[in-house]
Amino acid sequence: MFWPHTKAIIFKNMKWVQRNFIMFMLLSFVLCVACIFESNECLKNTPPMRLGVVNHGLNRNCSAQYLLDTPTYLLDTKSSLFDTSTTSLFDTSTSILDPSSSLFDTSTSVDGVIDTTQTALFNTPTSLDGVDTSSRCGVNDTVDFSCHFVDMWKSQVRDISVHVYDDMSQAMAQAKSRYLVSVIEFPFNFTRGVLTRFQDGMSADENLLKTASADIRLDSTDFMAVYMIEQNIRDVLGKVFQNYLTSCNYSAKVAELPPMNINKEEFLGEGVVLEPHDYTTHVALSCMVGLSYLCPIILLTMSLCLEKVTGAYTRCIISGVRFVEILAAYTLVIMLFTFFNVIAMGFVQFVIYGKPYGNLWLTGLLLNMIGLTGTFFGFVVVIVTRTLVESAGLCIITSVSCYTFTGFIYPIEAAMFPQVRYISTAVLPNTLALKSLFAIVWKNASIFNKQVYLGFFICAAHSLFYAGVIYWLLRYKKSL
């Protein structure tokens, strides 16, 4: 008699969906698909941001600055910022290119470790990759690295406009009104300070270095804007200095500070492209895991708990229907819903938006397993609560916990109390499941990857635990 009773309950559930179709769709498929759309659209483009620049350099309004892609002014030796006859930036007679005038003086060497005949800021050979470097690299009197920065910013960072102001008070007034997200003030000797760093290195005048640095003011209350501005400033300034060194026939790698090669793609799967400042994939995958877990709980609360309160299943049990038949019927219906729900969310994320998906069958299996875990937890909620209010309250607590402590709002690797981390990892299955999904999607990891199989393990462990709790509660209560 197992299957006839189970089939009858399944048919009853289908009729319930038919009668409450609009509510069912709004709280299931529509909700999930809308969350994936929202995750991809709302975090795709940052709000309009503007950068303010106050330039006290040689050419304050940057009107005479040449285009960055043709920096011919850098090779003009007729009129230099410094007197080229005595202190040209790269004068081979007196500059640090002369082995006798090394960056490190013999009097300051340590135990003779530094060979002053070999060490210099730039290599001593007169050719670099076949390019003649013996010609003097002068600096035109209109050259201003601050203007170079402004032009480079306009060409490289098109989504953040730059506005030049005459004085700092005017720029700060705009910044305090939230019109600007950052203000950069270039001192009059900024260019000289940069050139001195290149030429003199460790022997550069300390007073000049203190007064020749740009003053950057950021609105620290806007974390995302600060992160983007800081990274863009470093990238643009690095490009400015690299262009200058290249135009002087020297290696652009001198401008790479700190001297590191950061490879963010090393652990990514084949074909996966990392886009800076793109948080859509992180949030969308968090939504997929969270909704796969929470939707079964919501549906069970609406249907099974309501029928329990009205006494419908008490009458069924009296008529000979067993608990296992009721649970089996609901499990089949909910898992069928989870299967199509995962397909709907995956279609939006991986097909419409073309995001990386890694091993597709492994991604689908993980999301269905977290859905099964949510189904068993939903049964526990229905059994331990006596009213719809209690059931709804427990579901709300679960939802808030999942989206607070499982990596949705902030990565679980972020600093937090160890006790909270243990709760997040052990009590809430979403945390390890989300890490597992990240490994599958971003790294194209297999089931044998530790990060992946821990996600499956936590889902299986929670499912078995909830199944044991359900068995014990039914034996103890003798009813739903």
C-alpha positions, 0 to 999 in steps of 0.5 A: 500500500506504500505507492498508492498512498504516496501517489495520492498525496503527490496528486493532492500536492499538484492540485494544491500548486494548481489552486495556489499557482500565483503564490507558488510561482512568486515564492519559488521560480519567479523569486529565484530567477528574479534574484539571479537577474538582480545579482547580475544587473545591479552589480554590473555597473558601478554608480557614476563616479567623478574624480577631482584633480587640483594641479599646481604643476608647471602646466596647471590646466594641462592645455599644452599637454601632448597626447599620451600615445605620441609622447614626443615631447619627452625626447626634446632636448632643447629646453629642459626642466633641468639644465641639460648641460650639467644635470640632464636626467640621463646625462651619461657623463654625470648620471647614475649610468656612469659606473663610477657614479653608481646608485650605491656609493662605495662608502655606503656599501655593506661589507663589500657585498654591493659591486659599485662597478655593476650596480645602478638604477638603470643598466649601464649598457648603451643599448637596450633590446637593440635600441640606442640609449646613448642619446640624451633624454631631455625634458621639455619645459611643458612636461608635467606628469600630473597632466600626463596622469589626467590624460592617461586617466581619461583614456584608460578609466572611461567610466570615472570622469575627471574634473580639474579645479583651480583650488583645493577648497573648491574641489573639497566642497564638491567632494563633501557634497558627494559630487566627487568620490576622490580629490587628488592634489598635485604639488608644484614640484611633483614632476621634479620629485618623480624625476629625482627618484628616477635619477638619484634613487636612494640619495634623493633629497629627503625634503624634496620627496616629502613635499613632492608627493601627491595628496589623495583624499578618499571618501572612506565611507564608500568602500567600493569606490575607495577600492576602485579609485586606489587600484586605478590610481596605481595603475594609471601612475604606473602606466605614466611612468612606464611610458616615460621610461620607454620614451627614454629607451629604458626598461619600463619595469623600473616603474613597477613598484612593488616589484611583483608579478601578481597572477590572479588567473593561476588558480582559475579554470580553463577559459575563466576570465576574471573581471576586476570589480565584478561581484556579480558571480559571487553574489549570484552563486550565493543566491543560488545556494541560499535559495536552493536551501531555503525554497523547500523550507518555505514551500513545506511551511506553506503547504504541510504546516498549514495542513497539519494545523487544520488537522488534515494529516491527523485524519489521514494517519487515522485512516491508515496513511503512514508517516513515511508515505507522507514524507516520501510524497513531499520529498519527491515533489520538493525535489522535482521542484528543486530540479527545475528550479536549479535549471531555471537559475542556471539558465539565467546565470550560465546561458543568458549572462554567460558566466563560467559554470565549470563542471555542469553536472557537478554544479547541478548535483551540488545544488540539488543536494543542498536542496535535499538538505533544505527539504529535510530541515523543512520537515524538522521545522514542520514537526517541531512547530505547532502554529504557522507563526512559529514555523514562519518565525523559524524560517525567518531566523534561518533565512537571516542566518544563512544570508548573514553568516554563510558568505553572502554579505561578506566572504566567510574568510573575512575577519570574524569571531572564531565561534561565529566561524565554527557556527557558520561552517558546522551549523549552516550547510550553505557555507561549505556548499558555497565554497564548493560551488566557487571551486567548481565554477571558478577553478573547474575543480573535480569531485576529488578536490578537497574544497568540493567534496567538503561541500558534498559531505556537509550536505550529506551529513546534515541530511542524515542528521535531520533524518535522524531527528525526524525519526526520533521526533515521530517516534516521540510525538507519534504525530506530525 
